[in-house]
């Protein structure tokens, strides 16, 4: 693997806000200082900063009985109108190497006609939040066996110069065959061809996934707090 050139990464400090105010404005709604994805696309919300005015605007985007997930480098301050529950730490990892060439497995492009199969696989494997319209966030690819979707990976947050790899999951009986790495490498090659740097988020206590990502050439950039905020 070859080392890749670094670029300005400050937007990765606030990836949800950056995505929803650049390349993914059509996938959610925003005020001047707060934004969130449509709930059936993704549960994430972001703010331009954590001053009281932005947090008040964030509260207007969370409907009674609903919630949003917030990634923040620092612990969140008290928020008027919202209750915040700290869930766990999230490690942000950035692809620092060019991926190796592809081998073996037949990869297929996934789309709207595959949405129910994608949702079923995500529910069975729990790779992270995945909704009925999550596949609209970017390119998704997968591997089928006798017609059944057994592995997939795709793009989630997309911001200028960067695209997040997400929903990397493999059905239990098909693990250990290199499917996850193969799918991730395919996505990485496409992103690099578009001039984008791949990144991802993973629970800080998920040692097996972190180990895989490190072997592929991802390096930890920053650790975030993940909060669930509700009215």
N, C-alpha and C positions, 0 to 999 in steps of 0.2 A: 504494500500500500504506500502511496506517495503522500507526503505532507502537503496540506493545502494552505493557500494564502489566507491570512486573517483579514477581516473587514470590520468596519464599525459595528459593534454588537450592542450598543446601548439600548436599542429597541427591545432586545430580549429581556431587559430588566422588567418590562411591563408588556408581556406578549399579547395578552387578550386585548388590552386597549389599543396596542399598535395594530393588531390584525383588524379589529372592527373599525378603525379609522383610516385604513389604507385599502387593502385588497379584499376585505370581506365585509364591506359596508352593507351589502345587500342581504347579508345573512343574520342581521339583528337590527336593533334600534339603539339610538344614542341621544344623549343630551350634550350640552357643551363640555361636561366633565365626567360623564359616566356612560357606559355602554354595556350591552349584553347580547348574547346570541338568542335567537328565537328558541324557546325551551325545547321544541322537538328536534332541534339541530344540535344544541349543546347547552349544558347548564352553566357555562362560564360567563362571568361578568368582569368588567374591569373599570378602573377609574384613572383619570389623568394624574391624580395625586390623592393623598389621604387627608387633605384638609377638610374641615366641616362642610364646606359648600358642595364638594364632590360627593361626599358620603350622603348628604341629604338628597342629592339627585339620584344616587344609586338606589336609595329607598323607594323612589317613585317607579323604578323599573322592576321591583319585586312585588308581585301581586300578593294580596292576602292569601295565606295558605300555600304559597309557592316559596321557592328558594333559589339561590344562585350560589355558585362556587367561585371563590376569590383566591387568586394566587398573589401573595405579597411577600417581598423579601423581609420586611420587618413585621412584627406583630401588629395587628390592626388596633387602632385606638377605639374607645367607645363610640358607638354610632347611634345617633338619635333615630328612633323608628325601626331599628334593625337589631336582631339578636344574632350574635356571631358564635359559632361553635368551631373550635379548632379541631381539625380532623387528624392530620399527620403532616410530616414534612415531605416535600417533593423535590427531587433532584433534577435539575435541568442539565442535559448533556448535549454537547455540540459535536458534530462530525468533523474530526480533524484530519481525516485521510480520505483519499480517493478509494472507492470500493473496488474489490477484485472483480474479475470478469465472471459472467454468469455460468452456471453449470446445471445440468440435469433437469429439474422439475419444470413441468409445463405450467406457466403462469397465464392466467386469464384476466382480462379487464372486467371489473365489476361496475354495475350501474343500477339504475332504478329497478330494472327487472329482477335484480338479485337482492333487493332491499330486505325482503322477509328472511332469506337465508342468512344474510349478514347479521341481522338482528338476532336470529336464533343462535348463531355461533357466538356472538358477543355475550348473550345472556348465559350461555353454557360455560364460557371460559373467563368471563369477568375481566377484560383487559382495561377497564375504566369506563367512564360514561359513554354510552352509545345509544342514540335515539333513532326514531323512525326516519329522520332526515339527515342523520350525521353524514351519510355518504355524499351529500351535496357539497361538503366542505372542500373536497379536492378529489384527486385520483385514488381509486381503491383497486387493489389487485388481489387475486386469491388463487388457491389450488383446489380443484375438485377431484374426488375419487368416486368413480361410478355415478357421477352426477351430484354427489353430496359435497357441499362446501366444507372443507376440513381445515383450511388455513386462510388467513387474510391479513392484510396490512394496508394502511392508507395515509392520506394527508389530512391533517386537522387544521390547526392555526396556520394561516398564511399571511406573512407580512413582508414588507419590501426587503428583498434579498435573502429571506429565510422561509423555509417551510418545515412544519412539524410532522414527523412520522408518528403515527398513533394507531390504536386498535390492532396492535400486533398480537395475533392469537392463533393457537393451533389446538384442534380437538385433542383430547387427552390421549386417545389411542394412536395418534400420529406424531406424537412428540419424539424428539431424539433423531429425527430424520433430516434436520437442517432446513426445514421449511421456513421458519421465522427468519433465519439469516438470509436465505435465498430471496425472500420477498423484500426484506429491508434493503438488500443490495440492489435489487431491481429499481426500487423507488429512489435510492440514493443516486444511481446513475442518471435517472431521468432528471432529478433535481439539479445535479451538477451540469448536465447539458443545457439546462435553462439558466445557468449562472446563479443558482441559489444554493445556500448552505443548509443542509439538513440539521435539525435538532429534535429533541424529544424530551418528554417529562416522564419520570418514573418514581414510584414510592421509594423513599430513602431506605426502607427496610427490606426491599425486594432484591436480595443479594444475587439470586440466580439471573434475574433479568439484567441487573447492572453488570454482572460478569459478562453476559453475552454482548451487551452494547460496548463494553470496553474492548472485547476481543475484535469487534468490528471496526474499532477506531474512534468511538465516541469518548469524549472526556468531560468530566464534570465541570460545569462553568459556575453554577450558583445553586444554592438551596433555598427553596421557598416554603412559606407556611401556606397550607391549604385550609380555607375556612368555608363553612357552610353558613350562609347568612339568610335569615328569614324575617318576615314581618312579625 
